[in-house]
Amino acid sequence: MGTSQGNEDQDQRRTAGESLGDQSLPLGLRVQRYLHNHPTAAPILVLLLAVTVFSALIGDRFFHPFNLSLVVQQVTIIGIIGIAQTLIILTAGIDLSVGAIMVLSSVVMGRMAIDFGLPPSVSLLIGIAVGAAVGAVNGFLVSRIKLPPFIATLGTWNIFFALNLWYSNSQTIRSQIIASQAPLLQWLGTTIDVFGARVTYSSLLMLALFGFVWYLLNWTAWGRHVYAVGDDADAARLAGIRVRRIQLSVYVLAGVICAIAAWALIGRIGSISPQSGYTANLDSITAVVIGGTSLFGGRGSVLGTLIGALVVGVFRNGLALLSVDVLWQEFTVGLLIIIAVSIDQWLRKASS
């Protein structure tokens, strides 16, 4: 009885402390709890710091509208793929096949339009349907067969790339052929001038996708269920959430988003190559992790992924303008990943 009363008093004191803004707690613990409750705060600070440092070192060239638009163009593909990866990681999963899905969808779009003569709009829809189908395969393996997401998508990564090479005959469809027979596939690469900046339609599509998925995650029951499944799948099941259905829907939606990224990829490079996007899976995980989404699921924001992609883009662009070797650019990105995961581990202690 005394122990129960003591626990209740302790809970009341903890609640009172939190209602006062935790002013009685050490500064480090308060910062830890704040960052835990606001996952995008840390990547925003990193982005602002990076912009400040590079602008001081490079000068006006860094803030030139053309250069800033170039950064956005460079992160567009990874940003879109990062949206798909964020959804999956929020459910405590991971998808190593997002790059393969993107490339396979692009090859299907190209062959349907160029080799089979289908209307470009129909070819585009078929490519998106392929993305949804292979995403459903991943979702089935994870939600029904109960395979660990890492193992399941590691296997499908190899399978999808093998299918991609087989279906494409390892041949690239040149940009001139696409421009003459299926210009719609290159449409997202169209640029418009905005006060000296060259903005592509694919960049605008990326921002629209971020806004749409942010709305789904924050203002729909489906989004709340995604967070619940990632936080504790067993508790979510006991609460009446259909965990397997949520997992399957997440992988299907991720496949659709990867197919949309395939359309943006064609617009970006002009051609359709079965060898492109081979590292997109790792790049997408980089953007998600740096953006503050926990690899353990249940915590994070799709907007954080956008910031994470911009952080990587700013670092690579700034280092390139400083004539830093590509080797050390990749070294810096790898260091950012380690720091981001370390922060994630530190923040997890705030909830324990």
N, C-alpha and C positions, 0 to 999 in steps of 0.2 A: 504494500500500500504506500509506504514511504517512498520507495523507489519510483513508483508510478507518478506520485505527486512531484518528486524531484525532476523527473523527465518533463512533466508538463510545465514546471516553472522554467526549466532550461529552454524549452521551445518558445515560451512566452518572451523570455529575454532576447532570444535570437530574433523573433519576429519584431520586437520593439526596436532592436538594434537596426534591422533592415529598414524599418519605417523611418528611422532617423537618418537614413543614408549611410549607415554603417560607419559613422564618424568615429566610433570607438575602436574600429579595427585598424590595424596597421595599413599604411598607404599602399604597400605592395599587394596586400590581399584585396583592398578595394579596387585597385587597378585590374587585378586578375578577374574579379567578379564582373567588373564593368565590361571587359573585353569578352568574357564568356557570354554575357547577355547581349552583346553587340558585336557579332562576328565580323562585320565589315569595317569596324573601326580601325583595327590594326593595318589591314591592307590599304585603307585610305591614307593613313599616316605615312606608310612606306611610299605610296605613289606621290604624295605631296613632297616628301623628302627627296625622292629621286628627281622630280621635276625641278625643285629648288637647286639641287647640286648641279645637275646637268646644265641648267640655264646659266648658272654662275660660271661654269667652266667653258661653255660653248658660246654663249652670248645670244645675239638676236637670231642666229641661224636656227637654233633649237625651237624658238617660239614662232618661226615663220609659218603661216597658215598651211603652206604646201607640205612642210615637214610634219606638222601635227596630223594632217590628213593622211600622210604616208604611214604614220604609226598606226592609225586606225585601220587602214587598208591591210597592213601586215598582220594584224591580229584578228581580222574578220573571220577567217576560216576556223582558227583555233577557238575564237569566241563562240561561234555557233556550235562546234563540236563540244566545247566546254559546257554548254547548256545541257546537252544530253548527258554528259558525264556527271554533272551536278545532280541531276534527278536520280541517277543510279546510286551515287555515293550517299545521298541523303537517306536512302533506304539501307545503308550499311553494306552496300555492294560495291562492285567496281566493274568496269567494262573495258577490257583490253582490245576489243574488236571494233571500236567506233571508227577508227581510221579505215579499216578494211571494209566496213559497211559503206562508208562514204565513197570509196574508190569503186567498189562493186556497183553501187547505184549509178555513179557517173558513167561507167562503161555500158551499163544497160541502157541508160538514156541515149548515149551516143550510137550504139549499134541499132537500137530500135528506129532512130531517126535517119541514120545514114545508110546502114546496110539493108534494113527492111522497108525503108521508105514511109514509115508512119509519120503522121503530122507531129511536129515538135511538141505541141501541147500534150498529145496523147503519150508520146515517149517520156515526157517529164512526169506525167502521172504514173506511168508504169514503173519508172525508177523510184518514185516515192513509195509505191506499193511494195516494191522489192525491199526497200529499207524497213518498212513496217513488218514484212514477213520474216526477214532475218532477225529483226529485233524480237519478234515473237518466239523465234527459236531459242534465243538467249534466255528470254523470260520463262519459257517452258522448262529449260534445263535447270534454272535456278529455283523456280516456284513449285514445280511439280516433281522433277527428278531429285530435287534437293541437293544439287551439286554446289559446292562453294563457288561464288561468282568469279573469283580469280581463276580457278581451274576451268570452269565452263567457258569463259570468254577467251582464255588463253588457247583453248582448243578451237573454238570457232574463229578466232583471229586467223589461225593457219588455214582453216577450211575455207573461209571466205576469200582470203588472198589467193589460194590455189584455184578456186572457182573463177576468180577475177582473171587470173592469167590464162586459164583454159578458155573462158568465154571470149576474151579479147584476142586470143592467139598471140598474146604478148606484143600486140601492135598498138601504136599510138595513132589516134585520129587527129590529123593536123587541123590547125585553126582555120586555114583557108577553106577546107572542105566544110567545116561546121558553119563558117560564116556564109557560105553560098547555099547550103542546103537546110540548115537548122539554126538560124541566127538567134532564135529564142533561147537556146541553151547558153549563149554567150551574153544575153541581155543584162544579167546582173553585174557584168563587168563594165557597163556603161558609166562614164563619169560625168559629173556636172560641176561647174565652177561656182564656188561660193566664197566670195571675198578672197580670192587667191588660193583657196583650198580646193582640191580635187576630190570630191565625194563620190563614191560609187554606190550604185543601187544595192549592192550586196551589203555594204556597211549599214545602210538604212534598214535593210531587212534584218540584219543582226540585232540592231537596237529594238526593232519591233518584236522580234522573237524574245528578247530578254524581258521586255515589258509584258508580253503575253504570258510567259511562264511564271514571271513574278506574280502576276495576278492569280494564276491558277494555284500557286503555292500558298498565297497569303489570304485569298478571299473565297476559296471554295472548300467544301468538305473533303474533296479528293486531296487537296494540298495538305490539309491538316492530317489526313490519314497517312500520307507519305512520311511526314515528320514522325508520326507516332510509330510507324513500322520501323523506321530507322533507329528511333530511340530505344524501343524494346518491343520486338515482334511478338513475344509471348503475351505481354501485357496488352498489346493492341488486339490480339486475338481474343483474349478474355473480355475485352471491352466491346466485342461484337464487330470489329473491323475484319473484313475479308482480306487477310494478309496476302494470300497467294494471288488474288485478283489484282490487288494494288501493285504487287511486284511485277506481274505480267504486263499490266497497263503501262508501268513506268518504262519497261524495256521496249515495248512497242512504240511509245511516244519518242523514246530516245532514237529508235531506228528511223522514224519519220524525220526527226530533226537532222540526223546524219545524212539522209537523202537530200534534204534541203541544202545542207552544207556541200553536197556533191554538185548541185546546181551552181552554188556560189564559187566552187572550186573551178568549174569550167569557165565561168566568167573571169576568174582571176588569172588563170594561166592561158586561156584561149583554146587550148587543145585538151584532149582526153587521153591521159596516160595511165596505164595499169600500174606503173611504178610510183605514181605520185602519192603523197599523203602517208608514206610508210610510218612516219614517226608521230602522226597526229594523235594516236592514243596516249602516248607519253606526254605530249605537249598539252593535251586537254587536262590530264591529271595535274600537271604543273599549274595551270591556270586555276583549277579548282582549289588546290591545296594552298597556293599563295593567296587566294581570295578568301581564306578563312573558313571554308567548309571542312568539318571534321571528317577524317577518313573512317571514323567509327560510326558515322551516321547520326541522324537526328538533330544536327545543329549546322547551320550555315545559311547562305542566301545566294540565289542565282545572280544577284547584282554584285555580290562579292567576287564571283567568277569573272564578270566583266572587268572589275577593277584589277583582279589578278592577271588577266590577259593584258591589260594596259600596262601593268607594272613590268611584265616581261618585255612588252613592246618598247616601252620607254628605255629600259636598260639596254636592250640590243641596239636601238636607234642611237642613244646617247653615246654608247661605247664605239659604235661604228663611226659617228661623227668625230670622235676623238682619235680615230685611226687605231683602235685597239684590235688586236688580232682576234679572229673568230673563235680560236681556241679558248681565249680568256673570256669571251662573251659567254660561251657555254659553261665555262667554269663558274662564272658569276650566277648564272641561272641555277646551276646545281647547288650552289651555296644558298641561294634564296629558298630552294625546296627544303633543304635541311633545316634552315632557320624556321620556316613556316611549320613544318611538322613538329619541331621542338616546342614551338609556341602552343601548338594544338595540344600536345601532351601536357604542358604546364596548365593550360586552361581547363583541361578535363578534371584536374584536381579541385577546381572551384565548385564542381557539382557533387563531389564526393563528401 
